[in-house]
């Protein structure tokens, strides 16, 4: 949540950005916003096996922790 909160804070400081957290918008809703650009973030979850940019293989010691 710390990473998300940091990114939201940074975006909220931008005068040309509006954020609608936790809202469910359908196609009609998005058209009514009349925005030149729109980003839809659906969320993400951290991998539980440690695999990532700096780890090409899973980290065995993580098994059972998550």
N, CA, C and O of each residue as an XYZ file, in Angstrom:
264
protein
N       0.820     -1.189      0.000
C       0.000      0.000      0.000
C       0.866      1.255      0.000
O       0.457      2.301     -0.505
N       2.057      1.145      0.566
C       2.942      2.303      0.630
C       3.295      2.798     -0.765
O       3.313      4.003     -1.015
N       3.578      1.865     -1.676
C       3.927      2.246     -3.049
C       2.731      2.904     -3.720
O       2.869      3.941     -4.369
N       1.555      2.301     -3.562
C       0.344      2.880     -4.153
C       0.087      4.279     -3.614
O      -0.181      5.206     -4.378
N       0.171      4.430     -2.297
C      -0.089      5.737     -1.681
C       0.893      6.795     -2.190
O       0.509      7.939     -2.434
N       2.150      6.410     -2.346
C       3.152      7.352     -2.856
C       2.784      7.791     -4.273
O       2.836      8.978     -4.595
N       2.415      6.829     -5.112
C       2.079      7.164     -6.501
C       0.823      8.017     -6.583
O       0.763      8.946     -7.389
N      -0.157      7.727     -5.784
C      -1.383      8.530     -5.758
C      -1.053      9.952     -5.330
O      -1.550     10.910     -5.923
N      -0.220     10.097     -4.309
C       0.170     11.426     -3.838
C       0.862     12.213     -4.940
O       0.578     13.394     -5.135
N       1.769     11.563     -5.659
C       2.476     12.240     -6.743
C       1.512     12.660     -7.853
O       1.630     13.762     -8.389
N       0.573     11.805     -8.197
C      -0.406     12.134     -9.241
C      -1.349     13.250     -8.806
O      -1.727     14.096     -9.616
N      -1.724     13.255     -7.543
C      -2.639     14.290     -7.041
C      -2.007     15.677     -7.091
O      -2.719     16.680     -7.143
N      -0.708     15.741     -7.075
C      -0.009     17.036     -7.146
C      -0.012     17.626     -8.549
O       0.279     18.809     -8.723
N      -0.335     16.818     -9.545
C      -0.315     17.286    -10.929
C      -1.623     18.010    -11.243
O      -2.699     17.441    -11.056
N      -1.550     19.243    -11.714
C      -2.760     20.026    -11.946
C      -3.629     19.502    -13.088
O      -4.823     19.799    -13.134
N      -3.060     18.740    -13.997
C      -3.820     18.269    -15.157
C      -4.268     16.819    -15.022
O      -4.608     16.181    -16.018
N      -4.270     16.288    -13.786
C      -4.642     14.893    -13.552
C      -5.791     14.840    -12.562
O      -5.776     15.523    -11.537
N      -6.783     14.027    -12.875
C      -7.885     13.761    -11.947
C      -7.900     12.279    -11.666
O      -7.756     11.467    -12.581
N      -8.074     11.919    -10.413
C      -8.054     10.519    -10.006
C      -9.415     10.159     -9.437
O      -9.982     10.897     -8.631
N      -9.925      9.028     -9.861
C     -11.201      8.509     -9.373
C     -10.936      7.130     -8.778
O     -11.112      6.113     -9.448
N     -10.513      7.103     -7.520
C     -10.181      5.838     -6.869
C     -11.441      5.089     -6.455
O     -12.398      5.678     -5.953
N     -11.418      3.786     -6.675
C     -12.500      2.938     -6.201
C     -13.822      3.118     -6.917
O     -14.864      2.720     -6.397
N     -13.801      3.710     -8.099
C     -15.038      3.922     -8.845
C     -15.157      2.893     -9.954
O     -14.165      2.500    -10.570
N     -16.353      2.475    -10.191
C     -16.631      1.546    -11.280
C     -17.258      2.350    -12.414
O     -18.381      2.839    -12.295
N     -16.531      2.480    -13.498
C     -17.015      3.246    -14.646
C     -17.298      2.314    -15.804
O     -16.529      1.391    -16.071
N     -18.385      2.553    -16.479
C     -18.663      1.800    -17.697
C     -18.290      2.668    -18.896
O     -17.812      3.789    -18.724
N     -18.501      2.167    -20.085
C     -18.110      2.890    -21.301
C     -18.800      4.255    -21.392
O     -18.173      5.237    -21.789
N     -20.065      4.323    -21.033
C     -20.798      5.593    -21.081
C     -20.198      6.607    -20.108
O     -20.038      7.781    -20.441
N     -19.869      6.142    -18.907
C     -19.263      7.029    -17.905
C     -17.955      7.611    -18.419
O     -17.703      8.804    -18.254
N     -17.125      6.788    -19.034
C     -15.826      7.274    -19.506
C     -15.993      8.268    -20.648
O     -15.242      9.240    -20.732
N     -16.959      8.041    -21.523
C     -17.203      9.004    -22.608
C     -17.690     10.341    -22.056
O     -17.325     11.392    -22.583
N     -18.496     10.319    -21.015
C     -19.027     11.545    -20.429
C     -17.946     12.383    -19.749
O     -18.131     13.585    -19.560
N     -16.834     11.775    -19.383
C     -15.737     12.529    -18.781
C     -15.072     13.445    -19.801
O     -14.429     14.427    -19.430
N     -15.222     13.131    -21.073
C     -14.706     13.956    -22.164
C     -13.229     14.294    -21.963
O     -12.830     15.456    -22.032
N     -12.442     13.276    -21.717
C     -11.014     13.457    -21.477
C     -10.223     13.139    -22.746
O     -10.607     12.261    -23.520
N      -9.120     13.854    -22.955
C      -8.252     13.561    -24.091
C      -7.527     12.235    -23.891
O      -7.317     11.490    -24.848
N      -7.147     11.940    -22.658
C      -6.434     10.711    -22.331
C      -7.046     10.096    -21.085
O      -7.543     10.803    -20.209
N      -7.004      8.778    -21.018
C      -7.540      8.095    -19.855
C      -6.703      6.858    -19.590
O      -6.364      6.118    -20.513
N      -6.375      6.638    -18.341
C      -5.653      5.458    -17.913
C      -6.532      4.705    -16.940
O      -7.042      5.279    -15.978
N      -6.706      3.439    -17.187
C      -7.504      2.614    -16.290
C      -6.566      1.620    -15.623
O      -5.975      0.771    -16.291
N      -6.431      1.725    -14.323
C      -5.572      0.821    -13.559
C      -6.459     -0.158    -12.808
O      -7.318      0.241    -12.021
N      -6.249     -1.411    -13.052
C      -7.097     -2.433    -12.441
C      -6.493     -3.056    -11.201
O      -7.138     -3.862    -10.531
N      -5.260     -2.689    -10.892
C      -4.614     -3.234     -9.702
C      -3.615     -4.318    -10.048
O      -3.568     -4.809    -11.176
N      -2.838     -4.673     -9.086
C      -1.821     -5.708     -9.257
C      -1.511     -6.311     -7.904
O      -1.856     -5.759     -6.859
N      -0.862     -7.440     -7.946
C      -0.434     -8.108     -6.721
C       1.026     -8.502     -6.877
O       1.469     -8.859     -7.969
N       1.768     -8.435     -5.783
C       3.150     -8.874     -5.795
C       3.185    -10.388     -5.979
O       2.322    -11.102     -5.469
N       4.168    -10.864     -6.696
C       4.361    -12.307     -6.809
C       4.767    -12.844     -5.451
O       5.464    -12.165     -4.697
N       4.351    -14.019     -5.142
C       4.658    -14.603     -3.839
C       5.881    -15.511     -3.865
O       6.272    -16.056     -2.833
N       6.485    -15.676     -5.037
C       7.637    -16.573     -5.134
C       8.964    -15.823     -5.278
O      10.012    -16.455     -5.409
N       8.936    -14.485     -5.256
C      10.161    -13.711     -5.336
C      10.667    -13.476     -6.742
O      11.642    -12.748     -6.932
N      10.030    -14.073     -7.728
C      10.446    -13.895     -9.114
C      10.205    -12.453     -9.520
O       9.145    -11.892     -9.242
N      11.188    -11.855    -10.176
C      11.040    -10.465    -10.571
C      12.194    -10.008    -11.426
O      12.977    -10.818    -11.923
N      12.295     -8.719    -11.594
C      13.320     -8.125    -12.450
C      14.729     -8.517    -12.009
O      15.584     -8.808    -12.846
N      14.970     -8.525    -10.716
C      16.315     -8.837    -10.235
C      16.483    -10.298     -9.812
O      17.571    -10.698     -9.397
N      15.429    -11.086     -9.911
C      15.501    -12.507     -9.567
C      14.892    -13.323    -10.704
O      13.674    -13.338    -10.885
N      15.754    -14.005    -11.474
C      15.279    -14.788    -12.612
C      14.646    -16.106    -12.175
O      13.884    -16.719    -12.922
N      14.971    -16.531    -10.962
C      14.385    -17.772    -10.437
C      13.680    -17.462     -9.118
O      13.989    -16.476     -8.449
N      12.737    -18.315     -8.760
C      12.020    -18.086     -7.508
C      12.968    -18.258     -6.321
O      13.999    -18.923     -6.423
N      12.608    -17.660     -5.217
C      13.402    -17.739     -3.991
C      12.785    -18.824     -3.118
O      11.688    -18.663     -2.582
N      13.507    -19.926     -2.987
C      12.956    -21.095     -2.283
C      12.597    -20.794     -0.839
O      11.634    -21.363     -0.324
N      13.333    -19.926     -0.172
C      13.061    -19.651      1.233
C      11.735    -18.908      1.444
O      11.248    -18.827      2.572
N      11.157    -18.373      0.381
C       9.869    -17.692      0.513
C       8.708    -18.663      0.571
O       7.625    -18.309      1.037
N       8.918    -19.881      0.104
C       7.823    -20.859      0.096
C       7.372    -21.116      1.525
O       8.188    -21.389      2.405
N       6.102    -21.029      1.741
C       5.531    -21.226      3.056
C       5.334    -19.936      3.849
O       4.605    -19.935      4.841
N       5.962    -18.847      3.435
C       5.813    -17.561      4.116
C       4.557    -16.839      3.687
O       3.952    -16.112      4.475
N       4.164    -17.031      2.457
C       3.035    -16.264      1.911
C       1.819    -17.139      1.753
O       0.773    -16.667      1.308
